[in-house]
Amino acid sequence: MRKYLLSAAILPALLGSATADTYQATNWMAPAHILNEYPYQQFAKDVAAASDGAIEFEVYSSGALVPAPTTMQGIGDSVAQLGIVYPPYNPSELPLNNAVNDQAFTARDSTAAAFAYTELGLTNARVQAEWNGNGGLFLGGYATPFYTLICMSDIVSPKDVSGKKVRVAGTAQTAWIQSLGGVPVSVPIGDVYSGMERGSIDCTMSDATNLDKGNKFWEIAKTVNTLPQGVVLGATYVVGTDFWAGLEPAERRVLLDNMAVGLARSQAAYNVGVAAALEGSKERGLKVSEPTQEMTDTLAAFQSKVAAELPAKSMAERKIEDPTEVLKQFVALEDRWIDLLKDVNKDDPEALAAVLKTNLYDGIDETTFGTN
């Protein structure tokens, strides 16, 4: 408590006397995307205000500074000081993080998964070392809402997927669709709308917010099956190690506190967005179906298989040391956050931020974290 009181007392003096610096933040999503609007656009404004203008970020959106696949390299090369990184775009640089992303196919709660991935990245030495080896410091992550099946025809039972061309976004999703007799298709999400319109894609595995936000799949799709087929994880905040080391501890505290808020706002917006998208889809005439017991049981059996085979599969295909303990830690952390959030309104960003700060970010020592 004394440390935080002292920090609060000296913060105005430290920041008030500092020369304002403008740093580059890169986000490859559109400004209105949930993962840009809240953790970047609003975050930049909040940081500037909290630091009395001493720290300012110029946010480059839609890949204007560096595109998604080279964001990690851009941060390591100091082209940007802050960026959002999706590990599957960097499979060779971030193989352990990609193994954790495969594990997320078995996630049970998207908000808990986001905070579990964040805590894993802030506390696990192996995960930290992987980011550091690429010139970055991981400071927080996201989880999409559960992936659903958004299709041009009705999907009721597992056999309905057979022969369908389904856009996927990961190795576990690919294996899942193959197990149902479907044909996985790997294309950028920006090409899915036209693909479904032309008939080259029958379905897309996607979180429901893509129905009405950005991609607007509800303009072309006919059905949605809400079977919760895991989540996708990514790093919302990766900073350059040199940039972080050059900050004063009080400046790091400003960033950490506002990063906790940015992550909470993103996950709350996702939660609210899913409900709105599904309701709006029904109003537009799309058939929104709950999964049948057969679909649920088939998925559960496949997820158990994924979890059992993942360590060996990751070692063979991703060429990493046994990730068993890291994967177990992620699962345990998801359990921890499910418990911490059980009485919290997950649509309330302030409530989520309070839990995240109290149980994780307040315990980070800004004087030493990430500086060794």
WODA-V709087 format. One record per backbone hydrogen bond with DSSP energy under -0.5 kcal/mol. CO is the residue of the C=O (numbers start at 1). NH is the residue of the N-H. Records with the same first field share a line. If there is no record, write none. Layout:
CO: NH / NH
This chain:
1: 5
2: 6
3: 7
4: 8
5: 9
6: 10
7: 11
8: 12
10: 14
11: 15
12: 16
13: 17
15: 18
21: 23 / 56
23: 58
24: 81 / 82
25: 60
26: 84
27: 63
29: 62
30: 33
33: 36 / 37
34: 38 / 39
36: 40 / 41
37: 42
38: 43
40: 44
41: 45
42: 46
43: 47
44: 48
45: 49
46: 50
47: 51
48: 53
49: 52
51: 54
54: 21 / 56
56: 23
57: 59
58: 25 / 60
59: 61
60: 27
61: 64
67: 70
68: 71
70: 74
71: 75
72: 76
73: 77
74: 79 / 80
75: 78
81: 240
82: 26
83: 238
85: 87 / 235
86: 89
87: 90
88: 91
90: 94
94: 98
95: 99
96: 100
97: 101
98: 102
99: 103
100: 104
102: 105
103: 106
104: 107 / 231
109: 113
110: 114
111: 115
112: 116
113: 117
114: 118
115: 119
116: 120
117: 121
118: 122
119: 123
120: 123 / 124
123: 125
124: 128
125: 129
126: 130
127: 131
128: 132
129: 133
131: 134 / 136
132: 135
135: 241
137: 239
140: 236 / 237
142: 234
146: 208
147: 229
148: 150 / 206
149: 151 / 225
150: 204
151: 222 / 223
154: 156
156: 292
157: 160
158: 161
159: 162
161: 164
164: 166 / 183
165: 202 / 203
166: 185
167: 205
170: 174
171: 175
172: 176
173: 177
174: 178
175: 179
176: 180
177: 180 / 182
178: 181
181: 163
182: 184
183: 166
185: 168 / 187
188: 191
189: 192 / 193
191: 195
192: 196
193: 197
194: 198
195: 199 / 200 / 201
202: 152
203: 167
204: 150 / 206
206: 148
207: 210
208: 211
209: 212 / 213
210: 217
211: 218
213: 215 / 216
216: 219
217: 220 / 221
222: 287
223: 151
224: 226 / 289
225: 149
227: 229
228: 230
230: 147
232: 144
234: 142 / 236
235: 85
236: 238
237: 139 / 140
238: 83
239: 137
240: 244
241: 245
242: 246
244: 247
248: 251 / 252
249: 253
250: 254
251: 255
252: 256
253: 257
254: 258
255: 259
256: 260
257: 261
258: 262
259: 263
260: 264
261: 265
262: 266
263: 267
264: 268
265: 269
266: 270
267: 271
268: 272
269: 273
270: 274
271: 275
272: 276
273: 277
274: 278
275: 279
276: 280
277: 281
278: 282
279: 283
280: 284
281: 286
282: 285
286: 288
287: 224 / 289
289: 226
292: 296
293: 297
294: 298
295: 299
296: 300
297: 301
298: 302
299: 303
300: 304
301: 305
302: 306
303: 307
304: 308
305: 309
306: 310
309: 313
310: 314
311: 315
312: 316
313: 317
314: 318 / 320
315: 319
323: 327
324: 328
325: 329
326: 330
327: 331
328: 332
329: 333
330: 334
331: 335
332: 336
333: 337
334: 338
335: 339
336: 340
337: 341
339: 342
341: 344
344: 346
345: 348
347: 349
348: 352
349: 353
350: 354
351: 355
352: 356
353: 357
354: 358
355: 359
356: 360 / 361
357: 362
360: 363
361: 364
364: 366
365: 368 / 369
368: 371
